[in-house]
Amino acid sequence: MKIGLKKGRSHFWSIALLAIGTTSIFAQSGRSVIAQQINCDRPQGDVEVRTCIRFRYEAADKRLNEIYQQVIAKLSKEEKALLAEAQLGWIKQRDNTCEFEVYRNRGGSGFQGFLNECLERSTKQRTAELEKYLQR
């Protein structure tokens, strides 16, 4: 989940963007065709490896959005606003941390794969944190 907010954007739109989540680079129908052609258990070549890494990050992001929606559904109005603000802060921190982590790989063929691996790892950690709120 990556949301870039411009200065001056209202708090309402920030929350609305979080509620909507993110979309894949590929349309779902296009992605399913590509996914059928690639065996991510045994990717062949760099392109397939990078595609599978992106698919794993997208799956982690989708799961995060599902858990986020489940948590939001259990909260009061005030708690929802606090969590939305916290989530926006977490997204910014995650994106900046991952950009820093892979910075030296910029311009290289593996950059996007390394970035997606970092985003996936961080997203799974955040999902686990949010899942704890569901158990309360």
N, C-alpha and C positions, 0 to 999 in steps of 0.2 A: 504494500500500500504506500504509494508515494503521492503526496499532494503538495503542490507548490502554491503558496498563497501570496498574492501581491498585497502590498500595503494598501490599506483603505478598504479591503474586502470585509464585508460585515461578518460578525460572529455567526449569524444565521447560516450564511453560505458555507462557512467552515464546517459547521456541524452537518449541513446537508451533504457536502462532499464526502465526509466521513461515512455517513449513512449509506450513500450510494456505493462506495467502494471504488475499486479501480477496474478497468477493463484490460483485457489481454491485447497484446500487439496484433495478434491475429483474431479475426472473427471466430467465434466458436466453431462454425462449420469448417472453416479453413484449417483451423488447428486440428480438428479431429482427423482430417484427411492426412495432414502431415504426421500426426501421432501414429496413425495406422501404418505409415510407411517406415517409421523409425522404431527399432527395438531398443528402448532405453536401458534394457538389461545388458545389451551388448551393442552399444553404439559403434558405428563404423566410421572412423575418420573424425577430424576436428569439427566439421560443421555439425555432425550429428551429436557429438559430445556437447558442444555449446548449446545446441537446441534442447537437449535433454536437461542440461543445467537450468536453462530458462524455464522449461516446463516444471521442474521441481520447485523453483522459486515461485512461479505462478500458482502452483498447487498450495504451497505454504501460505501465500498471500490470500488465496481464496478461503483457506481454513481459518486464518486470522480474522477475516471479515465475518465469517459465520459465527465464530466465538464472540467477537465484538458485538454483533447484533443480539446474541443470546444474553450477554451481560447487560447491554443497554435496556433490553426489555424488562429487566428486573429492577431497574433503578428509578429513583424519584427524579423529578425535573432538575433539581439542583445537582444531584449526583451525575446525571447524564451530562450536564454542562461541564462539570469537573473532569469527567472521564474523557469527553471530547477534547478538552484543552490538553489534558495529559497525553492523549493519543497523538495529537498534532505535534506536541513537543517530542514525543518518542520517535515519530516519523522523521522529524528534522534531525534528531540526534543519530538515528540509525543511518540515514542517508549520508550525513556528514562523516560519520565514523567509517562507513564502508568506502566512501570516496577516498578518504585518507588512507585506509588500509591498502587499497589497490593503486594508489596514485602513481607509484613508480612503474606500473605496467601500462600506463597511458600510451596509446599509439601502437601497442603490441596486439597481436592477433588474439591473445587470451584475455585481454582486459575485461571485456563484457562478461565472459565466463567467470572470472575471478570476482567481479562485482556482484553477479547474480548469486554466487556461492555465499558471499558475505551477507547479502540481503536475505537469502533463504535461512541461513543460520540465525541471524538476528530476529527474523520474523517468527521462526519456530520458538525461540526463547520467549518472545513477547506473547505468543499464543499460549504457552505454558503458564505464564504469569496470569493472563486473563482467565484461563480455565480454573485457576484457584479461586477466583471470585465466584464462579458458578457453584462451587462446592460449599460455600458459606451458607 
